[in-house]
Amino acid sequence: MTTKNEKPEEKTSVDYIAWSVEKRNGRTYWTRVGVAFKPHKDGEGFTARFAAGIAVSGEIVFRKPKPEEVQAAATGSDEEIPY
């Protein structure tokens, strides 16, 4: 039950993982920096959230999460994600 000033609880799921991609010394490094959620109702964009304290620059790639990343993305934990 909600009152006038309360919003009903929304369930969100992570649709993409945001990765910073950097090439150095002939190697490519992928660093997880955030997540993105389902497209907006008008289909013209999506909402991305980036981890606090991370400076993001250069190339950012959004990829569908792998099964083992889904739970970690939802909880904000990287402990179980193999890099």
PDB file of N, CA, C and O in Angstrom:
ATOM      1  N   MET A   1       0.845  -1.179   0.000  1.00  0.00           N
ATOM      2  CA  MET A   1       0.000   0.000   0.000  1.00  0.00           C
ATOM      3  C   MET A   1       0.886   1.236   0.000  1.00  0.00           C
ATOM      4  O   MET A   1       1.912   1.279   0.679  1.00  0.00           O
ATOM      5  N   THR A   2       0.480   2.237  -0.768  1.00  0.00           N
ATOM      6  CA  THR A   2       1.251   3.473  -0.812  1.00  0.00           C
ATOM      7  C   THR A   2       0.354   4.642  -0.438  1.00  0.00           C
ATOM      8  O   THR A   2      -0.865   4.586  -0.599  1.00  0.00           O
ATOM      9  N   THR A   3       0.976   5.698   0.061  1.00  0.00           N
ATOM     10  CA  THR A   3       0.235   6.929   0.324  1.00  0.00           C
ATOM     11  C   THR A   3       0.457   7.856  -0.861  1.00  0.00           C
ATOM     12  O   THR A   3       1.163   7.513  -1.809  1.00  0.00           O
ATOM     13  N   LYS A   4      -0.144   9.013  -0.799  1.00  0.00           N
ATOM     14  CA  LYS A   4      -0.056   9.962  -1.898  1.00  0.00           C
ATOM     15  C   LYS A   4       1.384  10.332  -2.254  1.00  0.00           C
ATOM     16  O   LYS A   4       1.710  10.484  -3.431  1.00  0.00           O
ATOM     17  N   ASN A   5       2.239  10.477  -1.256  1.00  0.00           N
ATOM     18  CA  ASN A   5       3.608  10.936  -1.474  1.00  0.00           C
ATOM     19  C   ASN A   5       4.606   9.815  -1.738  1.00  0.00           C
ATOM     20  O   ASN A   5       5.773  10.089  -2.019  1.00  0.00           O
ATOM     21  N   GLU A   6       4.179   8.577  -1.657  1.00  0.00           N
ATOM     22  CA  GLU A   6       5.090   7.461  -1.850  1.00  0.00           C
ATOM     23  C   GLU A   6       4.917   6.863  -3.234  1.00  0.00           C
ATOM     24  O   GLU A   6       3.809   6.785  -3.764  1.00  0.00           O
ATOM     25  N   LYS A   7       6.026   6.447  -3.802  1.00  0.00           N
ATOM     26  CA  LYS A   7       5.975   5.732  -5.073  1.00  0.00           C
ATOM     27  C   LYS A   7       5.911   4.246  -4.786  1.00  0.00           C
ATOM     28  O   LYS A   7       6.482   3.788  -3.797  1.00  0.00           O
ATOM     29  N   PRO A   8       5.228   3.481  -5.629  1.00  0.00           N
ATOM     30  CA  PRO A   8       5.281   2.033  -5.444  1.00  0.00           C
ATOM     31  C   PRO A   8       6.708   1.552  -5.671  1.00  0.00           C
ATOM     32  O   PRO A   8       7.448   2.130  -6.467  1.00  0.00           O
ATOM     33  N   GLU A   9       7.084   0.502  -4.975  1.00  0.00           N
ATOM     34  CA  GLU A   9       8.430  -0.029  -5.111  1.00  0.00           C
ATOM     35  C   GLU A   9       8.656  -0.523  -6.537  1.00  0.00           C
ATOM     36  O   GLU A   9       7.870  -1.308  -7.068  1.00  0.00           O
ATOM     37  N   GLU A  10       9.738  -0.052  -7.143  1.00  0.00           N
ATOM     38  CA  GLU A  10      10.062  -0.464  -8.498  1.00  0.00           C
ATOM     39  C   GLU A  10      11.134  -1.537  -8.455  1.00  0.00           C
ATOM     40  O   GLU A  10      12.087  -1.448  -7.682  1.00  0.00           O
ATOM     41  N   LYS A  11      10.973  -2.535  -9.279  1.00  0.00           N
ATOM     42  CA  LYS A  11      11.989  -3.571  -9.396  1.00  0.00           C
ATOM     43  C   LYS A  11      12.827  -3.226 -10.613  1.00  0.00           C
ATOM     44  O   LYS A  11      12.305  -3.090 -11.720  1.00  0.00           O
ATOM     45  N   THR A  12      14.119  -3.086 -10.405  1.00  0.00           N
ATOM     46  CA  THR A  12      14.998  -2.779 -11.529  1.00  0.00           C
ATOM     47  C   THR A  12      15.945  -3.936 -11.733  1.00  0.00           C
ATOM     48  O   THR A  12      16.352  -4.609 -10.786  1.00  0.00           O
ATOM     49  N   SER A  13      16.282  -4.149 -12.966  1.00  0.00           N
ATOM     50  CA  SER A  13      17.265  -5.172 -13.271  1.00  0.00           C
ATOM     51  C   SER A  13      18.325  -4.551 -14.152  1.00  0.00           C
ATOM     52  O   SER A  13      18.045  -3.656 -14.949  1.00  0.00           O
ATOM     53  N   VAL A  14      19.512  -5.022 -14.004  1.00  0.00           N
ATOM     54  CA  VAL A  14      20.627  -4.522 -14.792  1.00  0.00           C
ATOM     55  C   VAL A  14      20.544  -5.129 -16.183  1.00  0.00           C
ATOM     56  O   VAL A  14      20.501  -6.349 -16.344  1.00  0.00           O
ATOM     57  N   ASP A  15      20.523  -4.260 -17.183  1.00  0.00           N
ATOM     58  CA  ASP A  15      20.476  -4.733 -18.563  1.00  0.00           C
ATOM     59  C   ASP A  15      21.851  -4.727 -19.219  1.00  0.00           C
ATOM     60  O   ASP A  15      22.104  -5.507 -20.137  1.00  0.00           O
ATOM     61  N   TYR A  16      22.739  -3.852 -18.753  1.00  0.00           N
ATOM     62  CA  TYR A  16      24.087  -3.769 -19.313  1.00  0.00           C
ATOM     63  C   TYR A  16      25.086  -3.492 -18.201  1.00  0.00           C
ATOM     64  O   TYR A  16      24.758  -2.860 -17.196  1.00  0.00           O
ATOM     65  N   ILE A  17      26.298  -3.971 -18.392  1.00  0.00           N
ATOM     66  CA  ILE A  17      27.419  -3.618 -17.520  1.00  0.00           C
ATOM     67  C   ILE A  17      28.251  -2.592 -18.292  1.00  0.00           C
ATOM     68  O   ILE A  17      28.528  -2.784 -19.476  1.00  0.00           O
ATOM     69  N   ALA A  18      28.648  -1.511 -17.633  1.00  0.00           N
ATOM     70  CA  ALA A  18      29.478  -0.483 -18.261  1.00  0.00           C
ATOM     71  C   ALA A  18      30.946  -0.793 -17.983  1.00  0.00           C
ATOM     72  O   ALA A  18      31.344  -0.995 -16.835  1.00  0.00           O
ATOM     73  N   TRP A  19      31.738  -0.829 -19.043  1.00  0.00           N
ATOM     74  CA  TRP A  19      33.165  -1.138 -18.950  1.00  0.00           C
ATOM     75  C   TRP A  19      33.977   0.006 -19.548  1.00  0.00           C
ATOM     76  O   TRP A  19      33.649   0.510 -20.621  1.00  0.00           O
ATOM     77  N   SER A  20      35.021   0.408 -18.862  1.00  0.00           N
ATOM     78  CA  SER A  20      35.998   1.334 -19.424  1.00  0.00           C
ATOM     79  C   SER A  20      37.039   0.480 -20.136  1.00  0.00           C
ATOM     80  O   SER A  20      37.606  -0.437 -19.542  1.00  0.00           O
ATOM     81  N   VAL A  21      37.288   0.775 -21.391  1.00  0.00           N
ATOM     82  CA  VAL A  21      38.223  -0.032 -22.182  1.00  0.00           C
ATOM     83  C   VAL A  21      39.449   0.825 -22.491  1.00  0.00           C
ATOM     84  O   VAL A  21      39.342   1.903 -23.075  1.00  0.00           O
ATOM     85  N   GLU A  22      40.604   0.324 -22.090  1.00  0.00           N
ATOM     86  CA  GLU A  22      41.848   1.060 -22.276  1.00  0.00           C
ATOM     87  C   GLU A  22      42.902   0.149 -22.887  1.00  0.00           C
ATOM     88  O   GLU A  22      43.098  -0.983 -22.445  1.00  0.00           O
ATOM     89  N   LYS A  23      43.575   0.659 -23.910  1.00  0.00           N
ATOM     90  CA  LYS A  23      44.661  -0.098 -24.544  1.00  0.00           C
ATOM     91  C   LYS A  23      45.994   0.490 -24.094  1.00  0.00           C
ATOM     92  O   LYS A  23      46.251   1.684 -24.249  1.00  0.00           O
ATOM     93  N   ARG A  24      46.840  -0.384 -23.528  1.00  0.00           N
ATOM     94  CA  ARG A  24      48.171   0.022 -23.069  1.00  0.00           C
ATOM     95  C   ARG A  24      49.154  -1.082 -23.374  1.00  0.00           C
ATOM     96  O   ARG A  24      48.857  -2.260 -23.178  1.00  0.00           O
ATOM     97  N   ASN A  25      50.309  -0.713 -23.848  1.00  0.00           N
ATOM     98  CA  ASN A  25      51.401  -1.657 -24.074  1.00  0.00           C
ATOM     99  C   ASN A  25      50.961  -2.884 -24.877  1.00  0.00           C
ATOM    100  O   ASN A  25      51.378  -4.006 -24.587  1.00  0.00           O
ATOM    101  N   GLY A  26      50.119  -2.662 -25.887  1.00  0.00           N
ATOM    102  CA  GLY A  26      49.690  -3.756 -26.732  1.00  0.00           C
ATOM    103  C   GLY A  26      48.623  -4.656 -26.135  1.00  0.00           C
ATOM    104  O   GLY A  26      48.265  -5.665 -26.742  1.00  0.00           O
ATOM    105  N   ARG A  27      48.112  -4.320 -24.972  1.00  0.00           N
ATOM    106  CA  ARG A  27      47.062  -5.123 -24.321  1.00  0.00           C
ATOM    107  C   ARG A  27      45.817  -4.265 -24.124  1.00  0.00           C
ATOM    108  O   ARG A  27      45.900  -3.037 -24.086  1.00  0.00           O
ATOM    109  N   THR A  28      44.675  -4.910 -24.001  1.00  0.00           N
ATOM    110  CA  THR A  28      43.410  -4.223 -23.756  1.00  0.00           C
ATOM    111  C   THR A  28      42.931  -4.568 -22.353  1.00  0.00           C
ATOM    112  O   THR A  28      42.852  -5.739 -21.981  1.00  0.00           O
ATOM    113  N   TYR A  29      42.614  -3.534 -21.581  1.00  0.00           N
ATOM    114  CA  TYR A  29      42.156  -3.713 -20.201  1.00  0.00           C
ATOM    115  C   TYR A  29      40.706  -3.250 -20.086  1.00  0.00           C
ATOM    116  O   TYR A  29      40.364  -2.138 -20.489  1.00  0.00           O
ATOM    117  N   TRP A  30      39.860  -4.117 -19.531  1.00  0.00           N
ATOM    118  CA  TRP A  30      38.451  -3.817 -19.308  1.00  0.00           C
ATOM    119  C   TRP A  30      38.243  -3.657 -17.803  1.00  0.00           C
ATOM    120  O   TRP A  30      38.566  -4.557 -17.028  1.00  0.00           O
ATOM    121  N   THR A  31      37.706  -2.513 -17.393  1.00  0.00           N
ATOM    122  CA  THR A  31      37.439  -2.238 -15.991  1.00  0.00           C
ATOM    123  C   THR A  31      35.948  -1.927 -15.833  1.00  0.00           C
ATOM    124  O   THR A  31      35.417  -1.026 -16.482  1.00  0.00           O
ATOM    125  N   ARG A  32      35.298  -2.674 -14.977  1.00  0.00           N
ATOM    126  CA  ARG A  32      33.868  -2.448 -14.740  1.00  0.00           C
ATOM    127  C   ARG A  32      33.690  -1.139 -13.989  1.00  0.00           C
ATOM    128  O   ARG A  32      34.281  -0.945 -12.927  1.00  0.00           O
ATOM    129  N   VAL A  33      32.871  -0.234 -14.540  1.00  0.00           N
ATOM    130  CA  VAL A  33      32.706   1.085 -13.933  1.00  0.00           C
ATOM    131  C   VAL A  33      31.257   1.423 -13.587  1.00  0.00           C
ATOM    132  O   VAL A  33      31.008   2.420 -12.908  1.00  0.00           O
ATOM    133  N   GLY A  34      30.296   0.614 -14.039  1.00  0.00           N
ATOM    134  CA  GLY A  34      28.906   0.938 -13.736  1.00  0.00           C
ATOM    135  C   GLY A  34      27.941  -0.023 -14.392  1.00  0.00           C
ATOM    136  O   GLY A  34      28.323  -1.091 -14.870  1.00  0.00           O
ATOM    137  N   VAL A  35      26.677   0.379 -14.406  1.00  0.00           N
ATOM    138  CA  VAL A  35      25.604  -0.443 -14.976  1.00  0.00           C
ATOM    139  C   VAL A  35      24.635   0.465 -15.738  1.00  0.00           C
ATOM    140  O   VAL A  35      24.631   1.682 -15.552  1.00  0.00           O
ATOM    141  N   ALA A  36      23.816  -0.145 -16.596  1.00  0.00           N
ATOM    142  CA  ALA A  36      22.752   0.576 -17.289  1.00  0.00           C
ATOM    143  C   ALA A  36      21.474  -0.241 -17.186  1.00  0.00           C
ATOM    144  O   ALA A  36      21.500  -1.472 -17.153  1.00  0.00           O
ATOM    145  N   PHE A  37      20.363   0.471 -17.136  1.00  0.00           N
ATOM    146  CA  PHE A  37      19.073  -0.163 -16.966  1.00  0.00           C
ATOM    147  C   PHE A  37      18.242  -0.068 -18.232  1.00  0.00           C
ATOM    148  O   PHE A  37      18.599   0.644 -19.170  1.00  0.00           O
ATOM    149  N   LYS A  38      17.128  -0.794 -18.252  1.00  0.00           N
ATOM    150  CA  LYS A  38      16.289  -0.909 -19.447  1.00  0.00           C
ATOM    151  C   LYS A  38      16.037   0.442 -20.119  1.00  0.00           C
ATOM    152  O   LYS A  38      16.054   1.488 -19.471  1.00  0.00           O
ATOM    153  N   PRO A  39      15.807   0.393 -21.416  1.00  0.00           N
ATOM    154  CA  PRO A  39      15.577   1.647 -22.157  1.00  0.00           C
ATOM    155  C   PRO A  39      14.391   2.429 -21.596  1.00  0.00           C
ATOM    156  O   PRO A  39      13.473   1.862 -21.004  1.00  0.00           O
ATOM    157  N   HIS A  40      14.435   3.736 -21.797  1.00  0.00           N
ATOM    158  CA  HIS A  40      13.329   4.591 -21.384  1.00  0.00           C
ATOM    159  C   HIS A  40      12.075   4.231 -22.176  1.00  0.00           C
ATOM    160  O   HIS A  40      12.157   3.616 -23.239  1.00  0.00           O
ATOM    161  N   LYS A  41      10.939   4.611 -21.661  1.00  0.00           N
ATOM    162  CA  LYS A  41       9.665   4.256 -22.289  1.00  0.00           C
ATOM    163  C   LYS A  41       9.572   4.720 -23.734  1.00  0.00           C
ATOM    164  O   LYS A  41       8.932   4.065 -24.556  1.00  0.00           O
ATOM    165  N   ASP A  42      10.212   5.859 -24.053  1.00  0.00           N
ATOM    166  CA  ASP A  42      10.142   6.352 -25.426  1.00  0.00           C
ATOM    167  C   ASP A  42      11.177   5.690 -26.335  1.00  0.00           C
ATOM    168  O   ASP A  42      11.205   5.949 -27.538  1.00  0.00           O
ATOM    169  N   GLY A  43      12.033   4.832 -25.757  1.00  0.00           N
ATOM    170  CA  GLY A  43      13.030   4.119 -26.552  1.00  0.00           C
ATOM    171  C   GLY A  43      14.206   4.968 -26.996  1.00  0.00           C
ATOM    172  O   GLY A  43      15.014   4.525 -27.812  1.00  0.00           O
ATOM    173  N   GLU A  44      14.314   6.186 -26.471  1.00  0.00           N
ATOM    174  CA  GLU A  44      15.352   7.111 -26.917  1.00  0.00           C
ATOM    175  C   GLU A  44      16.592   7.154 -26.028  1.00  0.00           C
ATOM    176  O   GLU A  44      17.478   7.976 -26.266  1.00  0.00           O
ATOM    177  N   GLY A  45      16.679   6.312 -25.032  1.00  0.00           N
ATOM    178  CA  GLY A  45      17.854   6.329 -24.165  1.00  0.00           C
ATOM    179  C   GLY A  45      17.704   5.333 -23.040  1.00  0.00           C
ATOM    180  O   GLY A  45      16.711   4.609 -22.974  1.00  0.00           O
ATOM    181  N   PHE A  46      18.688   5.291 -22.151  1.00  0.00           N
ATOM    182  CA  PHE A  46      18.639   4.439 -20.970  1.00  0.00           C
ATOM    183  C   PHE A  46      19.346   5.153 -19.840  1.00  0.00           C
ATOM    184  O   PHE A  46      20.029   6.154 -20.059  1.00  0.00           O
ATOM    185  N   THR A  47      19.184   4.639 -18.629  1.00  0.00           N
ATOM    186  CA  THR A  47      19.811   5.241 -17.460  1.00  0.00           C
ATOM    187  C   THR A  47      21.051   4.447 -17.087  1.00  0.00           C
ATOM    188  O   THR A  47      21.006   3.223 -16.964  1.00  0.00           O
ATOM    189  N   ALA A  48      22.158   5.155 -16.909  1.00  0.00           N
ATOM    190  CA  ALA A  48      23.406   4.523 -16.498  1.00  0.00           C
ATOM    191  C   ALA A  48      23.785   5.053 -15.120  1.00  0.00           C
ATOM    192  O   ALA A  48      23.565   6.222 -14.804  1.00  0.00           O
ATOM    193  N   ARG A  49      24.354   4.177 -14.316  1.00  0.00           N
ATOM    194  CA  ARG A  49      24.862   4.568 -12.995  1.00  0.00           C
ATOM    195  C   ARG A  49      26.312   4.127 -12.913  1.00  0.00           C
ATOM    196  O   ARG A  49      26.645   2.984 -13.227  1.00  0.00           O
ATOM    197  N   PHE A  50      27.167   5.039 -12.489  1.00  0.00           N
ATOM    198  CA  PHE A  50      28.582   4.751 -12.379  1.00  0.00           C
ATOM    199  C   PHE A  50      28.992   4.673 -10.917  1.00  0.00           C
ATOM    200  O   PHE A  50      28.435   5.376 -10.074  1.00  0.00           O
ATOM    201  N   ALA A  51      29.953   3.832 -10.621  1.00  0.00           N
ATOM    202  CA  ALA A  51      30.432   3.652  -9.258  1.00  0.00           C
ATOM    203  C   ALA A  51      31.013   4.962  -8.734  1.00  0.00           C
ATOM    204  O   ALA A  51      31.652   5.707  -9.478  1.00  0.00           O
ATOM    205  N   ALA A  52      30.791   5.237  -7.456  1.00  0.00           N
ATOM    206  CA  ALA A  52      31.303   6.458  -6.837  1.00  0.00           C
ATOM    207  C   ALA A  52      32.825   6.450  -6.821  1.00  0.00           C
ATOM    208  O   ALA A  52      33.452   5.418  -6.579  1.00  0.00           O
ATOM    209  N   GLY A  53      33.403   7.600  -7.079  1.00  0.00           N
ATOM    210  CA  GLY A  53      34.845   7.745  -6.980  1.00  0.00           C
ATOM    211  C   GLY A  53      35.619   7.284  -8.196  1.00  0.00           C
ATOM    212  O   GLY A  53      36.849   7.337  -8.194  1.00  0.00           O
ATOM    213  N   ILE A  54      34.932   6.832  -9.241  1.00  0.00           N
ATOM    214  CA  ILE A  54      35.633   6.386 -10.444  1.00  0.00           C
ATOM    215  C   ILE A  54      35.618   7.506 -11.471  1.00  0.00           C
ATOM    216  O   ILE A  54      34.557   8.009 -11.839  1.00  0.00           O
ATOM    217  N   ALA A  55      36.797   7.891 -11.928  1.00  0.00           N
ATOM    218  CA  ALA A  55      36.903   8.869 -13.012  1.00  0.00           C
ATOM    219  C   ALA A  55      36.813   8.099 -14.323  1.00  0.00           C
ATOM    220  O   ALA A  55      37.633   7.225 -14.601  1.00  0.00           O
ATOM    221  N   VAL A  56      35.824   8.429 -15.111  1.00  0.00           N
ATOM    222  CA  VAL A  56      35.603   7.714 -16.366  1.00  0.00           C
ATOM    223  C   VAL A  56      35.994   8.611 -17.523  1.00  0.00           C
ATOM    224  O   VAL A  56      35.527   9.745 -17.630  1.00  0.00           O
ATOM    225  N   SER A  57      36.846   8.100 -18.379  1.00  0.00           N
ATOM    226  CA  SER A  57      37.223   8.834 -19.583  1.00  0.00           C
ATOM    227  C   SER A  57      37.553   7.827 -20.671  1.00  0.00           C
ATOM    228  O   SER A  57      37.753   6.644 -20.394  1.00  0.00           O
ATOM    229  N   GLY A  58      37.608   8.297 -21.899  1.00  0.00           N
ATOM    230  CA  GLY A  58      37.936   7.399 -22.999  1.00  0.00           C
ATOM    231  C   GLY A  58      36.726   6.609 -23.448  1.00  0.00           C
ATOM    232  O   GLY A  58      35.607   7.123 -23.450  1.00  0.00           O
ATOM    233  N   GLU A  59      36.942   5.373 -23.825  1.00  0.00           N
ATOM    234  CA  GLU A  59      35.904   4.524 -24.379  1.00  0.00           C
ATOM    235  C   GLU A  59      35.146   3.781 -23.283  1.00  0.00           C
ATOM    236  O   GLU A  59      35.747   3.127 -22.430  1.00  0.00           O
ATOM    237  N   ILE A  60      33.810   3.891 -23.321  1.00  0.00           N
ATOM    238  CA  ILE A  60      32.946   3.145 -22.411  1.00  0.00           C
ATOM    239  C   ILE A  60      32.111   2.200 -23.260  1.00  0.00           C
ATOM    240  O   ILE A  60      31.479   2.620 -24.229  1.00  0.00           O
ATOM    241  N   VAL A  61      32.108   0.923 -22.894  1.00  0.00           N
ATOM    242  CA  VAL A  61      31.377  -0.108 -23.631  1.00  0.00           C
ATOM    243  C   VAL A  61      30.303  -0.671 -22.719  1.00  0.00           C
ATOM    244  O   VAL A  61      30.576  -1.007 -21.567  1.00  0.00           O
ATOM    245  N   PHE A  62      29.072  -0.778 -23.234  1.00  0.00           N
ATOM    246  CA  PHE A  62      27.978  -1.390 -22.497  1.00  0.00           C
ATOM    247  C   PHE A  62      27.725  -2.766 -23.081  1.00  0.00           C
ATOM    248  O   PHE A  62      27.458  -2.898 -24.275  1.00  0.00           O
ATOM    249  N   ARG A  63      27.809  -3.804 -22.233  1.00  0.00           N
ATOM    250  CA  ARG A  63      27.617  -5.188 -22.664  1.00  0.00           C
ATOM    251  C   ARG A  63      26.550  -5.847 -21.810  1.00  0.00           C
ATOM    252  O   ARG A  63      26.400  -5.521 -20.632  1.00  0.00           O
ATOM    253  N   LYS A  64      25.811  -6.769 -22.400  1.00  0.00           N
ATOM    254  CA  LYS A  64      24.854  -7.568 -21.641  1.00  0.00           C
ATOM    255  C   LYS A  64      25.637  -8.356 -20.592  1.00  0.00           C
ATOM    256  O   LYS A  64      26.700  -8.895 -20.901  1.00  0.00           O
ATOM    257  N   PRO A  65      25.137  -8.433 -19.364  1.00  0.00           N
ATOM    258  CA  PRO A  65      25.876  -9.179 -18.333  1.00  0.00           C
ATOM    259  C   PRO A  65      25.822 -10.684 -18.572  1.00  0.00           C
ATOM    260  O   PRO A  65      24.824 -11.219 -19.053  1.00  0.00           O
ATOM    261  N   LYS A  66      26.915 -11.350 -18.226  1.00  0.00           N
ATOM    262  CA  LYS A  66      26.966 -12.812 -18.248  1.00  0.00           C
ATOM    263  C   LYS A  66      26.208 -13.303 -17.020  1.00  0.00           C
ATOM    264  O   LYS A  66      26.042 -12.548 -16.062  1.00  0.00           O
ATOM    265  N   PRO A  67      25.742 -14.558 -17.030  1.00  0.00           N
ATOM    266  CA  PRO A  67      24.945 -15.050 -15.887  1.00  0.00           C
ATOM    267  C   PRO A  67      25.608 -14.829 -14.526  1.00  0.00           C
ATOM    268  O   PRO A  67      24.930 -14.463 -13.565  1.00  0.00           O
ATOM    269  N   GLU A  68      26.914 -15.043 -14.430  1.00  0.00           N
ATOM    270  CA  GLU A  68      27.581 -14.873 -13.134  1.00  0.00           C
ATOM    271  C   GLU A  68      27.691 -13.403 -12.730  1.00  0.00           C
ATOM    272  O   GLU A  68      27.952 -13.107 -11.564  1.00  0.00           O
ATOM    273  N   GLU A  69      27.496 -12.473 -13.679  1.00  0.00           N
ATOM    274  CA  GLU A  69      27.572 -11.050 -13.374  1.00  0.00           C
ATOM    275  C   GLU A  69      26.231 -10.475 -12.951  1.00  0.00           C
ATOM    276  O   GLU A  69      26.193  -9.416 -12.323  1.00  0.00           O
ATOM    277  N   VAL A  70      25.134 -11.138 -13.273  1.00  0.00           N
ATOM    278  CA  VAL A  70      23.806 -10.605 -13.003  1.00  0.00           C
ATOM    279  C   VAL A  70      23.596 -10.361 -11.527  1.00  0.00           C
ATOM    280  O   VAL A  70      23.181  -9.266 -11.147  1.00  0.00           O
ATOM    281  N   GLN A  71      23.865 -11.334 -10.684  1.00  0.00           N
ATOM    282  CA  GLN A  71      23.657 -11.175  -9.244  1.00  0.00           C
ATOM    283  C   GLN A  71      24.601 -10.125  -8.670  1.00  0.00           C
ATOM    284  O   GLN A  71      24.183  -9.295  -7.862  1.00  0.00           O
ATOM    285  N   ALA A  72      25.854 -10.150  -9.074  1.00  0.00           N
ATOM    286  CA  ALA A  72      26.825  -9.181  -8.560  1.00  0.00           C
ATOM    287  C   ALA A  72      26.453  -7.765  -8.979  1.00  0.00           C
ATOM    288  O   ALA A  72      26.622  -6.826  -8.201  1.00  0.00           O
ATOM    289  N   ALA A  73      25.952  -7.600 -10.189  1.00  0.00           N
ATOM    290  CA  ALA A  73      25.552  -6.275 -10.660  1.00  0.00           C
ATOM    291  C   ALA A  73      24.377  -5.747  -9.865  1.00  0.00           C
ATOM    292  O   ALA A  73      24.317  -4.557  -9.555  1.00  0.00           O
ATOM    293  N   ALA A  74      23.451  -6.614  -9.537  1.00  0.00           N
ATOM    294  CA  ALA A  74      22.273  -6.196  -8.795  1.00  0.00           C
ATOM    295  C   ALA A  74      22.609  -5.792  -7.367  1.00  0.00           C
ATOM    296  O   ALA A  74      21.960  -4.913  -6.800  1.00  0.00           O
ATOM    297  N   THR A  75      23.618  -6.428  -6.784  1.00  0.00           N
ATOM    298  CA  THR A  75      23.980  -6.127  -5.402  1.00  0.00           C
ATOM    299  C   THR A  75      25.126  -5.137  -5.296  1.00  0.00           C
ATOM    300  O   THR A  75      25.419  -4.641  -4.208  1.00  0.00           O
ATOM    301  N   GLY A  76      25.782  -4.844  -6.424  1.00  0.00           N
ATOM    302  CA  GLY A  76      26.906  -3.915  -6.400  1.00  0.00           C
ATOM    303  C   GLY A  76      28.190  -4.571  -5.964  1.00  0.00           C
ATOM    304  O   GLY A  76      29.159  -3.873  -5.666  1.00  0.00           O
ATOM    305  N   SER A  77      28.233  -5.888  -5.917  1.00  0.00           N
ATOM    306  CA  SER A  77      29.421  -6.605  -5.470  1.00  0.00           C
ATOM    307  C   SER A  77      30.196  -7.164  -6.660  1.00  0.00           C
ATOM    308  O   SER A  77      29.609  -7.740  -7.577  1.00  0.00           O
ATOM    309  N   ASP A  78      31.501  -6.991  -6.640  1.00  0.00           N
ATOM    310  CA  ASP A  78      32.363  -7.548  -7.681  1.00  0.00           C
ATOM    311  C   ASP A  78      33.064  -8.821  -7.216  1.00  0.00           C
ATOM    312  O   ASP A  78      33.828  -9.417  -7.975  1.00  0.00           O
ATOM    313  N   GLU A  79      32.815  -9.239  -5.990  1.00  0.00           N
ATOM    314  CA  GLU A  79      33.583 -10.328  -5.400  1.00  0.00           C
ATOM    315  C   GLU A  79      33.461 -11.640  -6.162  1.00  0.00           C
ATOM    316  O   GLU A  79      34.418 -12.414  -6.194  1.00  0.00           O
ATOM    317  N   GLU A  80      32.318 -11.912  -6.775  1.00  0.00           N
ATOM    318  CA  GLU A  80      32.119 -13.200  -7.420  1.00  0.00           C
ATOM    319  C   GLU A  80      32.316 -13.141  -8.938  1.00  0.00           C
ATOM    320  O   GLU A  80      32.100 -14.136  -9.630  1.00  0.00           O
ATOM    321  N   ILE A  81      32.721 -11.992  -9.451  1.00  0.00           N
ATOM    322  CA  ILE A  81      32.876 -11.868 -10.888  1.00  0.00           C
ATOM    323  C   ILE A  81      34.317 -12.185 -11.285  1.00  0.00           C
ATOM    324  O   ILE A  81      35.244 -11.521 -10.822  1.00  0.00           O
ATOM    325  N   PRO A  82      34.513 -13.190 -12.134  1.00  0.00           N
ATOM    326  CA  PRO A  82      35.864 -13.481 -12.595  1.00  0.00           C
ATOM    327  C   PRO A  82      36.254 -12.484 -13.687  1.00  0.00           C
ATOM    328  O   PRO A  82      35.521 -12.319 -14.662  1.00  0.00           O
ATOM    329  N   TYR A  83      37.394 -11.823 -13.532  1.00  0.00           N
ATOM    330  CA  TYR A  83      37.859 -10.855 -14.534  1.00  0.00           C
ATOM    331  C   TYR A  83      38.950 -11.480 -15.349  1.00  0.00           C
ATOM    332  O   TYR A  83      39.489 -10.841 -16.253  1.00  0.00           O
TER     333      TYR A  83
END
